Amino acid sequence: MKKYVIQRVIWIFIILFTTLTITYVLLKLAPEFPPGKNEDKDIWLEKQVEDGYYTSDYLDKNDPDDMAYLEEVKKRSDYNKTVFIVNPIGSTSTTYKVFYRVPIPVQYFRWLYNVITKWDWGTSTKIAINRPAFSVISQRMPLTLILNLAGLIFYLPFGFAFGIIAALKKDKLIDNLMQIFIMVFLSIPSLVLLLTLIIILSYKLNWLPSLFPLIGIESNWQIAKGFIVPIIAMSLPSIASLTRLLRAELSEVLTSDFVMLAKTKGLSHGQSVIRHAIRNSLVPMVPIIIGSFAGLLSGSFIMERVYGIPGVGTITLRALQQNNYDYNVLMASNAFYGIIGLFTVLIVDLSYGLVDPQIRMGAKK
């Protein structure tokens, strides 16, 4: 088992490394978008030189040769793409700064070195100008994780309860009602549910806020109320999915030979269901339940934006706005979602060993 875990962890780092490498190269093939303000642009580009992503020239505006060269730079096809000019800053300055982006392979290895040795993911160019990109993301991580963990905790009890009831009351009225519930909420996207809940609970009934409360300004109670609408919208499709899967698994187990044998040995129907049927039906369900966290995380991406939750998803979408790209924030966000997704896969793989002794013991045919 230990060897298996080590192999899986190694593969996680290989996949994460490959994903980030591809993302980095694709982003760097696109035009650069430094800060627009001259002073902010200068600070950002000087930091790029310090990190090894750019080189620089300093030109004196009183030198005719320097000014002639500056005009040549402005005529280059890569001007304002990989070459940038910073005008003199301050009333006494006479220096123009010209910055040249180094080749992408060189940038990549320097970026990798900075991440590994200094955890430096670069600085933001648009979202929070000249602030470390990872700190911009890390401030939003708690909200995103709270939202998704709360959704997971909310939907599991209801999914289990409805699935067990539907299986025990199969083909009866309550089961038929459950099937309608399943079909409806599996067919409606979470975003549509979110908008519907906002209209009903916020605008019509005025019970809950229509947008996420402002953190640091409104009370903790108001902030807690702000999670209710998106959690319900995220959870209803998950409840329907878990109910359907558990109903199918438990219905099959209830008709199996070992449950019949348990009843013939004197166990009541309730005892045979609790001790044997439910326990065995959960074996294939555990990996699905753990893996659903990654599904919730991706589903909350758009919800954060629509409901105004200042989480990682909202910041990522802002960094993707046309002509306003913030590549370093995108890289940090990609790493955040990639790490959570890959370690969720690892936990799913390990859960097979926990629920199935044959896998845990490495059984062979």
Sine and cosine of phi, psi and omega as CSV:
sin_phi,cos_phi,sin_psi,cos_psi,sin_omega,cos_omega
0.00,0.00,-0.65,0.76,0.00,-1.00
-0.88,0.47,-0.69,0.72,0.01,-1.00
-0.88,0.47,-0.65,0.76,0.00,-1.00
-0.89,0.45,-0.69,0.72,0.00,-1.00
-0.89,0.46,-0.70,0.71,0.01,-1.00
-0.87,0.49,-0.69,0.73,0.03,-1.00
-0.88,0.48,-0.68,0.73,-0.01,-1.00
-0.91,0.41,-0.65,0.76,0.02,-1.00
-0.90,0.45,-0.67,0.75,0.03,-1.00
-0.87,0.49,-0.70,0.72,0.01,-1.00
-0.91,0.42,-0.55,0.84,0.04,-1.00
-0.88,0.47,-0.71,0.70,0.00,-1.00
-0.92,0.38,-0.57,0.82,0.04,-1.00
-0.91,0.42,-0.72,0.70,-0.01,-1.00
-0.91,0.40,-0.68,0.74,0.01,-1.00
-0.90,0.45,-0.68,0.74,0.03,-1.00
-0.87,0.49,-0.70,0.72,0.00,-1.00
-0.91,0.42,-0.69,0.72,-0.02,-1.00
-0.88,0.47,-0.73,0.68,-0.01,-1.00
-0.92,0.40,-0.57,0.82,0.03,-1.00
-0.90,0.45,-0.75,0.67,0.01,-1.00
-0.88,0.47,-0.70,0.72,0.01,-1.00
-0.88,0.48,-0.70,0.72,-0.02,-1.00
-0.88,0.48,-0.73,0.68,-0.04,-1.00
-0.90,0.43,-0.68,0.73,0.00,-1.00
-0.90,0.44,-0.66,0.75,0.01,-1.00
-0.92,0.40,-0.63,0.77,-0.04,-1.00
-0.96,0.28,-0.32,0.95,0.09,-1.00
-0.96,0.27,-0.33,0.95,0.03,-1.00
-0.99,0.11,0.29,-0.96,0.04,-1.00
-0.88,0.48,0.52,-0.85,0.04,-1.00
-0.99,0.15,0.51,-0.86,0.03,-1.00
-0.76,-0.65,0.99,0.17,0.04,-1.00
-0.94,0.33,0.18,-0.98,0.06,-1.00
-0.83,0.56,0.51,-0.86,-0.07,-1.00
-0.99,0.17,-0.58,0.81,-0.03,-1.00
-0.94,0.33,0.67,-0.74,-0.13,-0.99
-0.84,0.53,-0.71,0.71,-0.02,-1.00
-0.92,0.40,-0.69,0.72,0.03,-1.00
-0.90,0.43,-0.62,0.78,0.02,-1.00
-0.88,0.47,-0.67,0.74,0.01,-1.00
-0.89,0.46,-0.71,0.70,0.01,-1.00
-0.88,0.48,-0.69,0.72,-0.05,-1.00
-0.92,0.40,-0.70,0.71,-0.03,-1.00
-0.93,0.36,-0.58,0.81,0.07,-1.00
-0.90,0.45,-0.60,0.80,0.06,-1.00
-0.91,0.40,-0.59,0.81,0.06,-1.00
-0.90,0.43,-0.61,0.79,0.06,-1.00
-0.91,0.42,-0.69,0.73,0.01,-1.00
-0.88,0.48,-0.62,0.78,-0.02,-1.00
-0.99,0.16,-0.17,0.99,0.06,-1.00
1.00,-0.07,0.21,0.98,-0.02,-1.00
-1.00,-0.02,-0.33,0.94,-0.03,-1.00
-0.70,-0.71,0.35,-0.94,0.23,-0.97
-0.88,-0.48,0.24,-0.97,-0.10,-0.99
-0.62,-0.78,0.45,-0.90,0.16,-0.99
-0.82,-0.58,0.52,-0.85,0.04,-1.00
-0.87,-0.49,0.84,-0.54,-0.11,-0.99
-0.89,-0.45,0.68,-0.74,-0.01,-1.00
-1.00,-0.05,0.81,-0.59,-0.06,-1.00
-0.94,0.33,-0.23,0.97,0.05,-1.00
-1.00,0.00,-0.04,1.00,0.00,-1.00
-0.98,-0.18,0.90,-0.44,-0.03,-1.00
-0.86,0.51,-0.62,0.78,0.02,-1.00
-0.90,0.43,-0.67,0.75,0.03,-1.00
-0.90,0.44,-0.66,0.75,-0.02,-1.00
-0.93,0.36,-0.57,0.82,0.06,-1.00
-0.91,0.41,-0.65,0.76,0.04,-1.00
-0.91,0.41,-0.62,0.78,0.01,-1.00
-0.87,0.49,-0.65,0.76,0.03,-1.00
-0.91,0.41,-0.57,0.82,0.06,-1.00
-0.91,0.41,-0.65,0.76,0.02,-1.00
-0.88,0.48,-0.67,0.74,-0.04,-1.00
-0.91,0.41,-0.36,0.93,0.00,-1.00
-1.00,0.00,-0.11,0.99,-0.03,-1.00
-0.93,0.36,0.52,-0.85,-0.03,-1.00
-0.92,0.39,-0.43,0.90,-0.02,-1.00
-0.99,-0.11,0.22,0.98,0.05,-1.00
-0.91,0.43,0.74,-0.67,-0.08,-1.00
0.92,0.40,0.29,0.96,0.13,-0.99
-0.87,-0.50,-0.83,0.56,0.09,-1.00
-0.81,-0.59,-0.06,1.00,0.06,-1.00
-0.80,-0.59,0.76,-0.65,-0.06,-1.00
-0.73,-0.68,0.53,-0.85,0.02,-1.00
-0.89,-0.45,0.72,-0.69,0.11,-0.99
-0.93,-0.36,0.84,-0.54,-0.01,-1.00
-0.95,0.32,0.33,-0.94,0.02,-1.00
-0.81,0.59,0.71,-0.71,-0.04,-1.00
-0.96,-0.28,0.82,-0.57,-0.03,-1.00
1.00,-0.09,0.40,-0.91,-0.09,-1.00
-0.94,0.34,-0.40,0.92,-0.06,-1.00
-0.99,-0.16,-0.12,0.99,-0.07,-1.00
-0.98,0.21,0.62,-0.78,0.06,-1.00
-0.83,-0.56,0.28,0.96,-0.14,-0.99
-0.95,-0.30,0.83,-0.56,0.20,-0.98
-1.00,-0.04,0.65,-0.76,0.03,-1.00
-0.93,-0.37,0.77,-0.64,0.04,-1.00
-0.90,-0.43,0.81,-0.58,-0.05,-1.00
-0.90,-0.43,0.70,-0.71,-0.03,-1.00
-0.86,-0.52,0.79,-0.62,0.04,-1.00
-0.97,0.25,0.73,-0.68,0.00,-1.00
-0.97,0.24,0.28,-0.96,-0.01,-1.00
-0.83,0.56,0.52,-0.85,-0.07,-1.00
-0.84,0.53,-0.70,0.72,0.02,-1.00
-0.85,0.52,-0.65,0.76,0.03,-1.00
-0.91,0.42,-0.70,0.72,0.04,-1.00
-0.85,0.52,-0.68,0.73,-0.07,-1.00
-0.88,0.48,-0.74,0.67,-0.03,-1.00
-0.93,0.37,-0.53,0.85,0.08,-1.00
-0.95,0.33,-0.62,0.78,0.07,-1.00
-0.89,0.46,-0.69,0.72,0.01,-1.00
-0.88,0.47,-0.66,0.75,0.03,-1.00
-0.89,0.46,-0.69,0.72,-0.01,-1.00
-0.90,0.43,-0.63,0.77,0.01,-1.00
-0.92,0.40,-0.72,0.70,-0.07,-1.00
-0.94,0.33,-0.67,0.74,-0.11,-0.99
-1.00,0.02,-0.54,0.84,-0.08,-1.00
-0.83,-0.56,0.02,1.00,-0.10,-1.00
0.77,0.63,0.67,0.74,-0.03,-1.00
-0.97,-0.23,0.95,-0.30,-0.02,-1.00
-1.00,-0.08,0.21,0.98,-0.04,-1.00
1.00,-0.05,0.01,-1.00,-0.02,-1.00
-0.92,-0.40,0.47,-0.88,-0.01,-1.00
-0.96,0.30,0.59,-0.81,0.02,-1.00
-0.96,-0.30,-0.34,0.94,-0.08,-1.00
-0.73,-0.68,-0.70,0.72,-0.10,-0.99
-0.93,0.38,-0.80,0.60,0.05,-1.00
-0.64,-0.77,1.00,0.03,-0.24,-0.97
-0.82,0.57,0.80,-0.60,0.08,-1.00
0.92,0.40,0.29,0.96,0.15,-0.99
-0.99,-0.12,0.50,-0.87,0.04,-1.00
-0.83,0.56,0.75,-0.66,-0.09,-1.00
-0.88,0.47,-0.64,0.77,-0.05,-1.00
-0.94,0.35,-0.52,0.85,0.05,-1.00
-0.93,0.37,-0.54,0.84,0.07,-1.00
-0.89,0.47,-0.67,0.74,0.01,-1.00
-0.96,0.28,-0.68,0.73,-0.10,-1.00
-0.89,0.45,-0.51,0.86,0.04,-1.00
-0.92,0.40,-0.42,0.91,-0.03,-1.00
-0.99,-0.10,-0.22,0.98,-0.06,-1.00
-0.86,0.52,-0.71,0.71,-0.04,-1.00
-0.83,0.56,-0.68,0.74,0.00,-1.00
-0.89,0.46,-0.71,0.71,-0.01,-1.00
-0.89,0.45,-0.70,0.72,-0.02,-1.00
-0.93,0.37,-0.66,0.75,0.04,-1.00
-0.87,0.48,-0.71,0.71,-0.01,-1.00
-0.85,0.52,-0.72,0.69,-0.07,-1.00
-0.97,0.23,-0.61,0.79,0.05,-1.00
-0.92,0.38,-0.63,0.77,0.05,-1.00
-0.89,0.45,-0.64,0.77,0.06,-1.00
-0.89,0.46,-0.64,0.76,0.02,-1.00
-0.90,0.43,-0.72,0.69,-0.01,-1.00
-0.91,0.42,-0.54,0.84,-0.04,-1.00
-0.96,0.30,-0.68,0.73,-0.15,-0.99
-0.99,0.12,-0.41,0.91,-0.06,-1.00
-0.88,0.48,-0.79,0.61,-0.01,-1.00
-0.86,0.51,-0.67,0.75,0.00,-1.00
-0.93,0.37,-0.66,0.75,0.02,-1.00
-0.89,0.46,-0.69,0.72,0.04,-1.00
-0.90,0.43,-0.74,0.67,-0.05,-1.00
-0.88,0.47,-0.74,0.67,-0.02,-1.00
-0.91,0.40,-0.61,0.79,0.01,-1.00
-0.91,0.42,-0.68,0.73,0.01,-1.00
-0.92,0.40,-0.70,0.71,0.00,-1.00
-0.89,0.46,-0.69,0.73,-0.02,-1.00
-0.89,0.45,-0.62,0.79,0.00,-1.00
-0.94,0.33,-0.66,0.75,-0.01,-1.00
-0.95,0.32,-0.46,0.89,0.01,-1.00
-0.94,-0.33,0.59,0.81,-0.09,-1.00
-0.83,0.55,0.71,-0.70,0.04,-1.00
0.92,0.38,0.19,0.98,0.09,-1.00
-0.99,-0.16,0.01,-1.00,-0.09,-1.00
-0.84,0.54,-0.73,0.69,-0.06,-1.00
-0.90,0.43,-0.57,0.82,0.04,-1.00
-0.93,0.38,-0.65,0.76,0.03,-1.00
-0.90,0.45,-0.62,0.79,0.06,-1.00
-0.91,0.42,-0.63,0.78,0.05,-1.00
-0.88,0.47,-0.64,0.77,0.00,-1.00
-0.90,0.44,-0.61,0.79,0.07,-1.00
-0.90,0.44,-0.71,0.71,0.05,-1.00
-0.83,0.55,-0.71,0.71,-0.03,-1.00
-0.89,0.45,-0.74,0.67,-0.04,-1.00
-0.89,0.45,-0.65,0.76,-0.03,-1.00
-0.90,0.43,-0.78,0.63,-0.14,-0.99
-0.99,0.13,-0.27,0.96,0.17,-0.99
-0.99,0.17,-0.36,0.93,-0.04,-1.00
-1.00,0.02,-0.42,0.91,-0.07,-1.00
-1.00,-0.08,0.83,-0.56,0.04,-1.00
-0.90,0.44,0.46,-0.89,-0.01,-1.00
-0.86,0.50,-0.58,0.82,-0.02,-1.00
-0.90,0.44,-0.64,0.76,0.04,-1.00
-0.91,0.41,-0.65,0.76,0.06,-1.00
-0.87,0.49,-0.67,0.74,0.00,-1.00
-0.86,0.50,-0.75,0.67,-0.01,-1.00
-0.90,0.43,-0.62,0.78,0.03,-1.00
-0.90,0.43,-0.69,0.72,0.01,-1.00
-0.91,0.42,-0.60,0.80,0.04,-1.00
-0.89,0.45,-0.70,0.72,0.00,-1.00
-0.89,0.46,-0.70,0.71,-0.09,-1.00
-0.98,0.21,-0.82,0.57,-0.14,-0.99
-0.98,0.18,-0.44,0.90,-0.05,-1.00
-0.99,-0.16,-0.81,0.59,-0.09,-1.00
-0.99,0.13,-0.67,0.74,-0.05,-1.00
-0.98,0.20,-0.79,0.61,-0.09,-1.00
-1.00,-0.08,-0.31,0.95,0.01,-1.00
0.84,0.54,0.60,0.80,0.02,-1.00
-1.00,0.03,-0.58,0.82,-0.12,-0.99
-0.77,-0.64,0.40,-0.91,0.00,-1.00
-0.92,0.39,0.55,-0.84,0.00,-1.00
-0.99,0.13,-0.30,0.95,0.10,-1.00
-0.70,-0.71,0.39,-0.92,-0.02,-1.00
-0.90,0.44,0.72,-0.69,-0.03,-1.00
-0.88,0.47,0.41,-0.91,0.01,-1.00
-0.97,0.22,0.86,-0.51,-0.02,-1.00
-0.95,0.31,0.70,-0.71,-0.02,-1.00
1.00,0.01,-0.20,0.98,0.01,-1.00
-0.92,-0.40,-0.75,0.67,0.01,-1.00
-1.00,-0.05,0.28,-0.96,-0.11,-0.99
-0.94,0.33,0.31,-0.95,0.05,-1.00
-0.88,0.47,-0.55,0.84,0.03,-1.00
-0.90,0.43,-0.67,0.74,0.04,-1.00
-0.91,0.42,-0.62,0.79,0.03,-1.00
-0.91,0.41,-0.66,0.75,0.05,-1.00
-0.88,0.47,-0.64,0.76,0.04,-1.00
-0.91,0.42,-0.49,0.87,0.00,-1.00
-0.92,0.38,-0.36,0.93,0.02,-1.00
-0.99,0.15,-0.31,0.95,-0.17,-0.98
-0.89,0.45,-0.77,0.64,-0.06,-1.00
-0.87,0.49,-0.79,0.61,0.00,-1.00
-0.91,0.42,-0.55,0.84,0.01,-1.00
-0.91,0.41,-0.69,0.73,0.03,-1.00
-0.90,0.44,-0.70,0.72,-0.02,-1.00
-0.89,0.45,-0.62,0.79,0.03,-1.00
-0.95,0.31,-0.57,0.82,-0.20,-0.98
-0.99,0.11,-0.53,0.85,-0.09,-1.00
-0.86,0.52,-0.73,0.68,0.08,-1.00
-0.89,0.45,-0.57,0.82,0.02,-1.00
-0.93,0.37,-0.63,0.78,0.06,-1.00
-0.88,0.48,-0.70,0.71,0.00,-1.00
-0.89,0.46,-0.68,0.73,-0.01,-1.00
-0.90,0.43,-0.72,0.70,0.00,-1.00
-0.91,0.42,-0.63,0.77,0.04,-1.00
-0.87,0.50,-0.71,0.70,-0.01,-1.00
-0.89,0.46,-0.72,0.70,-0.04,-1.00
-0.92,0.40,-0.71,0.70,-0.03,-1.00
-0.92,0.38,-0.60,0.80,0.05,-1.00
-0.87,0.49,-0.71,0.70,-0.02,-1.00
-0.90,0.43,-0.70,0.71,-0.02,-1.00
-0.91,0.41,-0.73,0.68,-0.06,-1.00
-0.93,0.36,-0.59,0.81,0.04,-1.00
-0.88,0.47,-0.63,0.78,0.02,-1.00
-0.93,0.36,-0.66,0.75,-0.03,-1.00
-0.92,0.39,-0.60,0.80,-0.04,-1.00
-0.89,0.46,-0.42,0.91,0.00,-1.00
-0.99,-0.15,0.13,0.99,-0.04,-1.00
-0.98,0.19,0.30,-0.96,-0.09,-1.00
-0.91,0.42,-0.61,0.79,-0.10,-0.99
-0.94,0.33,-0.46,0.89,0.08,-1.00
-0.95,0.32,-0.65,0.76,0.07,-1.00
-0.88,0.47,-0.65,0.76,0.01,-1.00
-0.90,0.43,-0.63,0.77,0.01,-1.00
-0.88,0.47,-0.61,0.79,0.02,-1.00
-0.94,0.35,-0.63,0.78,0.01,-1.00
-0.93,0.37,-0.37,0.93,0.04,-1.00
-1.00,0.08,0.05,1.00,0.12,-0.99
0.93,-0.37,-0.09,1.00,0.03,-1.00
-0.96,0.28,0.61,-0.79,0.07,-1.00
-0.96,0.30,0.15,-0.99,0.00,-1.00
-0.88,0.48,-0.69,0.72,0.01,-1.00
-0.90,0.44,-0.67,0.74,0.00,-1.00
-0.91,0.41,-0.68,0.74,0.00,-1.00
-0.92,0.40,-0.57,0.82,0.03,-1.00
-0.93,0.36,-0.75,0.66,-0.08,-1.00
-0.94,0.34,-0.72,0.70,-0.10,-0.99
-0.97,0.23,-0.51,0.86,-0.14,-0.99
-0.85,-0.52,-0.81,0.59,-0.14,-0.99
-0.90,0.43,-0.81,0.59,-0.04,-1.00
-0.89,0.46,-0.69,0.73,-0.04,-1.00
-0.87,0.50,-0.69,0.72,-0.03,-1.00
-0.96,0.27,-0.51,0.86,0.02,-1.00
-0.95,0.31,-0.34,0.94,-0.01,-1.00
-0.98,0.19,-0.29,0.96,-0.05,-1.00
-0.83,0.56,-0.78,0.63,0.03,-1.00
-0.98,0.20,-0.17,0.99,-0.07,-1.00
-1.00,0.09,-0.50,0.86,-0.09,-1.00
-0.84,0.54,-0.77,0.64,0.03,-1.00
-0.87,0.50,-0.58,0.81,0.01,-1.00
-0.91,0.41,-0.66,0.75,-0.01,-1.00
-0.90,0.43,-0.72,0.70,0.00,-1.00
-0.91,0.42,-0.68,0.74,0.00,-1.00
-0.92,0.40,-0.38,0.93,-0.01,-1.00
-0.92,0.40,-0.35,0.94,0.04,-1.00
-0.88,0.48,-0.65,0.76,0.04,-1.00
-0.90,0.44,-0.59,0.80,0.05,-1.00
-0.91,0.42,-0.66,0.75,0.05,-1.00
-0.89,0.46,-0.65,0.76,-0.04,-1.00
-0.88,0.48,-0.69,0.72,0.01,-1.00
-0.94,0.34,-0.54,0.84,0.02,-1.00
-0.93,0.36,-0.51,0.86,-0.02,-1.00
-0.97,0.24,-0.19,0.98,-0.07,-1.00
-0.84,0.55,-0.79,0.62,-0.01,-1.00
-0.98,0.22,-0.57,0.82,-0.03,-1.00
-0.87,0.49,-0.64,0.77,0.03,-1.00
-0.84,0.54,-0.68,0.73,-0.03,-1.00
-0.92,0.38,-0.72,0.69,-0.06,-1.00
-0.92,0.38,-0.68,0.74,-0.08,-1.00
-1.00,0.01,-0.04,1.00,0.07,-1.00
0.98,0.21,0.44,0.90,0.04,-1.00
-0.99,0.15,0.85,-0.53,-0.05,-1.00
-0.98,0.19,0.87,0.50,0.00,-1.00
-0.99,-0.14,-0.19,-0.98,-0.04,-1.00
-0.91,0.42,-0.62,0.78,-0.01,-1.00
-0.88,0.48,-0.68,0.74,0.01,-1.00
-0.89,0.46,-0.71,0.70,0.00,-1.00
-0.90,0.43,-0.63,0.78,0.00,-1.00
-0.89,0.45,-0.68,0.73,0.01,-1.00
-0.92,0.40,-0.58,0.81,0.07,-1.00
-0.91,0.42,-0.62,0.78,0.01,-1.00
-0.94,0.34,-0.24,0.97,-0.01,-1.00
-0.99,-0.12,0.00,1.00,-0.03,-1.00
-0.89,0.45,0.63,-0.77,-0.09,-1.00
-0.86,0.51,0.70,-0.72,-0.01,-1.00
0.86,0.50,0.31,0.95,0.02,-1.00
-0.66,-0.75,0.48,0.88,-0.11,-0.99
-0.91,0.42,0.64,-0.77,0.08,-1.00
-0.84,-0.54,1.00,0.02,-0.19,-0.98
-0.90,0.43,-0.61,0.80,-0.03,-1.00
-0.93,0.38,-0.61,0.79,0.08,-1.00
-0.91,0.41,-0.63,0.78,0.05,-1.00
-0.89,0.46,-0.64,0.77,0.03,-1.00
-0.90,0.43,-0.69,0.73,0.02,-1.00
-0.91,0.42,-0.64,0.77,0.03,-1.00
-0.91,0.41,-0.67,0.74,0.03,-1.00
-0.87,0.49,-0.63,0.77,0.04,-1.00
-0.91,0.42,-0.66,0.75,0.00,-1.00
-0.87,0.50,-0.79,0.61,-0.02,-1.00
-0.93,0.36,-0.59,0.81,0.01,-1.00
-0.91,0.42,-0.69,0.72,0.00,-1.00
-0.90,0.44,-0.71,0.71,0.01,-1.00
-0.89,0.45,-0.71,0.71,-0.01,-1.00
-0.89,0.47,-0.69,0.72,-0.05,-1.00
-0.95,0.32,-0.63,0.77,0.03,-1.00
-0.96,0.29,-0.44,0.90,0.15,-0.99
-0.90,0.43,-0.66,0.75,0.07,-1.00
-0.88,0.48,-0.65,0.76,0.04,-1.00
-0.88,0.47,-0.71,0.71,0.01,-1.00
-0.89,0.45,-0.62,0.78,0.06,-1.00
-0.88,0.48,-0.71,0.70,0.00,-1.00
-0.88,0.48,-0.67,0.74,-0.01,-1.00
-0.93,0.36,-0.52,0.86,-0.02,-1.00
-0.91,0.42,-0.48,0.88,0.07,-1.00
-0.86,0.51,-0.66,0.75,0.01,-1.00
-0.93,0.37,-0.51,0.86,-0.02,-1.00
-0.96,0.27,-0.58,0.82,-0.07,-1.00
-1.00,-0.09,-0.29,0.96,-0.01,-1.00
-0.84,-0.55,0.96,-0.28,-0.04,-1.00
-0.84,0.54,-0.53,0.85,-0.02,-1.00
-0.89,0.45,-0.65,0.76,0.04,-1.00
-0.93,0.36,-0.66,0.75,-0.03,-1.00
-0.90,0.44,-0.58,0.81,-0.03,-1.00
-1.00,0.02,-0.05,1.00,0.02,-1.00
0.93,0.37,0.70,0.72,-0.06,-1.00
-0.90,0.44,0.61,-0.79,0.04,-1.00
-0.84,-0.55,0.45,-0.90,0.04,-1.00
-0.95,0.30,0.00,0.00,0.00,0.00
